[in-house]
Structures are given as structure tokens and as C-alpha cells.
């Protein structure tokens, strides 16, 4: 059974066979998929003209069926379906550390997996390579006592390589993504890099003769699905330990980062934007006093080409004086914080 997207936008009806699987709209940020349980032909895209794809879009309840033309689809969740099998494939943990120039001094993404489940070679998922790295990660468990977990990431400091990296680039506040999937969903190329792959429908075409004996000369994994995953996002909060053996980083959710205050914007009655700045957007030649009165040309005080007595009162009325009583104003305060004159 092959997982795939149908990116052929605005095409006419299309035939599907029993067992075909298509994704719900991937732009909706979900992992729902649809399995064809009655073969047939779909309607034209006019039926689902609000979507980019010719399969139904999320949300649908798991096991709910939907008729499209003469096809019948059943909604399912690939991760949940695999987890509930009697013999599910191995759980794969992949990690990405995202460094940015603004925060860490370099734009780079470091990918790796921890080599668990007997997998000690490079893994490819969604076209990206994740080499096995000697790391140890724990503390991801969530509890119901109201505290957020603070996982730890320990990386082997062979030849002081991690120490040297820390000296070059600041790792604090770097984003760490934990990607969990199953072995059946990783890229096909992981299973055999020497021969091509085929879906189950074409298995009869892969029989070859060797000493007059028919043999299957290929390894199959046509269930590769880069969107069958769960993603957790963490941030490096501090370097909690460093020695010649390993470097330990303490991770935290973004809400719990040191020196990050919430809310990031304070609920207040006055506008926080810089007057005539990018968020304000006022570029008019008419100038106003802090009380929103128009300044006549003779009363303008100009210093280095700037009218210094052109001051915004930071109120809704200040916006209305400059932009008119429009339905949409670039006012950055909160209207309900306090009644204003």
C-alpha cells in the first residue's frame, strides 16, 4: 500500500483501486490519511473546489467514511494504526538542532538519531539524512502535577569537539525538534540502496530468473510516509554540564526559557508602535500635536529635517486623526483595556 500526495491540481475525475491511500491536505498540519475501501472513480475537483487536493480535507473522524464519486474512502491515522498493531515496527526518534544567525551566529540544521532499536547507521527521512550520533536523551515524560518537563541532551565530547563548537557558536535558545515515527514510514532508500523499489501491485514484475528459478530480487517498503510523524519542539536553555567525556544541555519549552517574559506584548491602552515607523505606517505630510491638533506650517519646529513637535498621542483618537475613522487602523494597543476619550 503506497502513501502519496495527489498534486495534480484541477484535473478531472481519477480512478482509484482498493487499498490506495491518499493524504488529507498536508497544509492543514495533520497526519490524517484516507484509504480507498470501494474502488471507483472520483468526482471532478468541482466537488472539493475549496481544496488544493482532490482527496477530502481534514478534519474527519477516524474510521469515518466518505463517498467521492463511485469511490468510498475511510479516514485513518497512520501512526495510531501502526501503534495498535499486534507487532508494530520499531519507533524511530530523530532529532534536529536548528541554529540561526540572529540567535546563534550561524544558519545551520544539525540532524541525527541516537542509534536506538539496533539502528546504528544513517537514516533518511523526508529526504534528509540523520546519522547515528553517540548521544543520550531523557526526561521527556510529561506529568499531571503542573510542571513542565526539562529534558537533558548529552553529547559525547570526543576530542573536545562539542566544547570547540560551543566556543564558536552560542547554542543557547537553539531550537531542538524531536521527530517520532515508525520504521515503516522512513524513506524507501533506507532498506536497499542498490536496487529500485516497487509497490505491491507491481510485485509480479520484479521476478527475475537465476538458474531458471524465479526469485524476488528486491526489498520492498512502499509505505514510506514523511508526514506520519509526531514533532515536539524544545529549546536549549543552558549548558548544565561540560567535561572531557560529554556535554549536557538542558532543554525547555519556549514558555519556560530563561529571560523570556510573558506576555510578550503587554495589554495596555496606548499604542506601543514607533510613530511613523513600520508598524505605524503613517507617512502623511500633515503633522499633529500630542493632543491630535493639526500643526500649521508656521508653528512647525524643524531640526535636521524632522518636525520635532510632531508627536503621536498613542491613543485610538490619534490614529483616527491621521488615518480617518476607518474600519481598520494600525493601532497597536488593546481597545478594551480602558475607555478612552
DONU-842071 format. One line per 3 residues: their letters; for each residue x, y, z of C-alpha. Coordinates in steps of 0.001 Angstrom, whole numbers, plus 500000, padded with zeros to 6 digits. Example, Ala and Ser with C-alpha at 12.3 -4.5 7.8 and 13.67 -1.06 7.14 Angstrom:
<pts>
as = 512300/495500/507800  513670/498940/507140
</pts>
This chain:
<pts>
xxx = 500000/500000/500000  501650/503236/498889  501202/506574/500617
xxx = 501293/509514/498262  500093/513005/497598  497971/513818/494598
xxx = 499478/517091/493464  497672/517117/490126  495581/520218/490753
xxx = 492426/520928/488811  492373/517632/486934  489244/515719/486012
xxx = 487976/512531/487671  490562/509920/488652  490315/506144/489182
xxx = 491452/504517/492447  491820/500875/493425  491003/499174/496706
xxx = 493744/499863/499267  495028/503081/497666  495916/505681/500281
xxx = 495955/509444/499867  496776/512181/502335  494480/514825/503693
xxx = 495625/518281/502730  499198/518426/504177  498999/522197/504556
xxx = 496467/521693/507357  499243/520358/509627  497662/516982/510361
xxx = 498603/513334/509820  495190/512075/508728  495016/509847/505639
xxx = 492250/508225/503586  492156/504604/502438  490093/503524/499429
xxx = 487705/500774/500600  485492/500747/497476  487284/501098/494154
xxx = 485934/503574/491670  486346/506988/490096  486379/510304/491938
xxx = 484319/513313/491021  485991/516266/489382  487613/518808/491649
xxx = 484496/520954/491484  483146/518838/494350  486048/519928/496573
xxx = 486885/523196/494861  487891/524842/498144  490826/522436/498489
xxx = 494067/522182/496531  493906/518384/496506  491305/516029/495115
xxx = 491056/513972/498313  488909/515054/501257  490473/517506/503666
xxx = 490889/517353/507444  489087/517214/509820  487286/513880/509604
xxx = 486767/511374/512402  488935/508266/512302  487056/505341/510643
xxx = 484528/507782/509171  483715/507002/505549  483142/509463/502765
xxx = 481866/508905/499243  483559/510714/496365  482060/509781/493012
xxx = 481988/505992/492924  484910/505745/495412  484420/505244/499126
xxx = 487180/506427/501475  487816/505571/505129  489705/508047/507320
xxx = 492519/506697/509481  495568/507942/511355  498742/506103/510209
xxx = 500638/506494/513497  497726/505281/515612  497020/502397/513255
xxx = 500636/501234/513391  500815/501603/517179  497730/499403/517660
xxx = 499079/496555/515540  499967/493301/517271  503543/493645/516020
xxx = 504252/497301/515202  507547/498256/513613  510228/499966/515682
xxx = 509710/503505/516967  512289/505867/515451  513416/509029/517273
xxx = 515016/511657/515043  516432/514974/516244  517110/518325/514599
xxx = 519026/521226/516151  518235/524450/514290  520806/527257/514619
xxx = 520064/530730/513263  522323/533696/512602  520149/536032/514679
xxx = 520294/533816/517783  523321/531536/517424  525595/533237/514894
xxx = 525137/530683/512080  522342/529319/509883  522599/525551/510097
xxx = 520484/522497/510927  522175/519536/512625  520310/516236/512190
xxx = 520963/512929/513924  519370/509917/515588  520514/508290/518787
xxx = 521115/504805/517368  518447/503047/519426  516431/499994/518348
xxx = 519562/498441/516891  519808/501103/514175  523412/502277/514103
xxx = 523596/503529/510525  522402/506675/508830  518622/507004/508460
xxx = 516925/509009/505730  513533/510521/506400  511691/513024/504219
xxx = 514823/513246/502052  517061/514340/504958  519929/512244/506346
xxx = 520096/511552/510093  523425/509929/511049  523739/507898/514235
xxx = 525440/510025/516917  526577/508950/520418  524012/510903/522425
xxx = 521793/510194/525411  518441/511892/525870  515970/511549/528708
xxx = 513386/513472/530696  510689/513807/528020  507997/512382/530288
xxx = 505004/514605/530974  503295/514576/534369  499973/515815/535683
xxx = 501368/517817/538621  501523/521040/536611  505291/521222/535993
xxx = 506767/521214/532506  509495/518667/531691  513060/519850/531166
xxx = 514760/517090/529141  518539/516701/529044  520639/516105/525940
xxx = 524097/514588/526493  526501/514537/523554  529846/512719/523560
xxx = 532630/515310/523713  535160/513320/521670  538415/515293/521288
xxx = 536580/518286/522817  534621/518668/519579  531436/519909/521287
xxx = 533403/522288/523509  535018/523778/520402  531590/524140/518768
xxx = 530251/525979/521822  533195/528386/521704  532465/529167/518038
xxx = 528681/529412/518201  526290/530186/521030  523933/527182/521347
xxx = 521525/528840/523810  517930/529258/522590  518618/526990/519596
xxx = 515521/525046/518541  515563/521271/519064  512946/519212/517211
xxx = 512184/515656/518291  510553/513705/515450  508933/510364/516302
xxx = 507841/507924/513614  507838/504199/512864  510358/502248/510826
xxx = 507783/501501/508122  507394/505225/507393  511067/506146/506838
xxx = 512307/506617/503274  512398/503633/500961  516089/504141/500254
xxx = 516934/503025/503810  516065/499410/503078  518047/498766/499930
xxx = 520189/501321/498172  521292/499037/495349  518030/498157/493603
xxx = 514803/500014/492797  511564/499536/494680  508053/498783/493541
xxx = 504605/498881/495089  502851/495637/495923  500693/495927/492812
xxx = 503784/495564/490638  505454/492777/492588  504954/490290/489758
xxx = 507120/492500/487540  510086/492145/489872  510529/488372/489446
xxx = 513842/487554/487817  515331/484267/486752  518527/482877/488235
xxx = 519463/479326/487268  515946/479058/485866  514471/479728/489326
xxx = 512164/482705/489790  513448/484911/492575  512292/488149/494081
xxx = 515336/490343/493641  514086/493384/495501  513321/494520/499031
xxx = 510027/496336/499437  508926/499248/501589  506276/501176/499724
xxx = 504753/502611/502916  507234/505479/503188  505339/508490/504518
xxx = 507249/511613/505639  504122/513078/507257  503460/510111/509537
xxx = 505243/511676/512476  504856/513496/515774  507014/516579/516321
xxx = 507966/518108/519676  509798/521439/519781  512231/522335/522564
xxx = 514911/524956/523097  518395/524751/524598  518105/526662/527853
xxx = 521575/526181/529346  524738/524080/529334  524234/522067/532539
xxx = 527482/520035/532423  530720/520016/530422  533699/517686/530776
xxx = 536082/515693/528515  533544/512833/528316  530312/514644/527408
xxx = 528483/517964/527236  524976/518104/528692  522356/520591/527538
xxx = 519152/521270/529429  516135/521751/527195  512920/523552/527946
xxx = 509701/524524/526166  509704/528048/524778  507392/529297/527510
xxx = 509995/528318/530134  513136/529838/528567  515340/531990/530809
xxx = 514899/535752/530246  511752/535269/528162  508819/537120/529680
xxx = 505140/536505/529072  503105/538044/527712  505452/539275/525020
xxx = 503027/542190/524435  501548/543944/527436  497804/544589/527422
xxx = 497641/548353/527635  495519/551155/526321  498293/553032/524465
xxx = 499861/552077/521160  503430/550706/521507  504457/551289/517862
xxx = 507114/553817/516927  505429/556850/515418  505863/556868/511612
xxx = 507649/553513/511929  506979/550290/510024  504146/549105/512267
xxx = 502570/552569/512491  502694/553179/508760  501772/556862/508873
xxx = 503634/558757/506114  501388/561798/505753  502754/565339/505492
xxx = 500195/566662/507988  501691/566968/511469  499888/566797/514804
xxx = 500479/567724/518425  500307/565153/521215  496659/566217/521654
xxx = 495916/565439/517971  495658/569083/516857  496961/569924/513381
xxx = 500229/571891/513422  500228/574736/510939  503331/575277/508810
xxx = 504247/578438/510721  504193/576540/514028  506388/573620/512964
xxx = 509726/573252/514737  512143/571652/512272  515506/570233/513355
xxx = 517647/568392/510794  514618/567999/508554  512447/566499/511312
xxx = 509392/568241/512780  510167/567748/516464  506782/568854/517742
xxx = 505007/566272/515540  504096/563816/518317  501580/560968/518419
xxx = 499324/560715/521470  499335/556866/521179  495541/556773/521526
xxx = 492837/555456/519201  491855/559061/518573  495444/559731/517446
xxx = 495099/557020/514804  491726/558370/513726  493108/561897/513350
xxx = 495814/560643/510986  494042/557833/509100  490426/558890/509407
xxx = 487734/556838/511100  488456/553746/509030  487313/550264/509974
xxx = 490936/549085/510135  493561/551120/511970  497208/550219/512704
xxx = 496546/550845/516399  498803/548578/518476  497080/548928/521826
xxx = 494085/546965/523088  490735/548616/522589  489109/547050/525638
xxx = 491931/547795/528088  490348/551069/529136  487783/553532/527838
xx = 489434/556413/526043  488209/559889/525326
</pts>
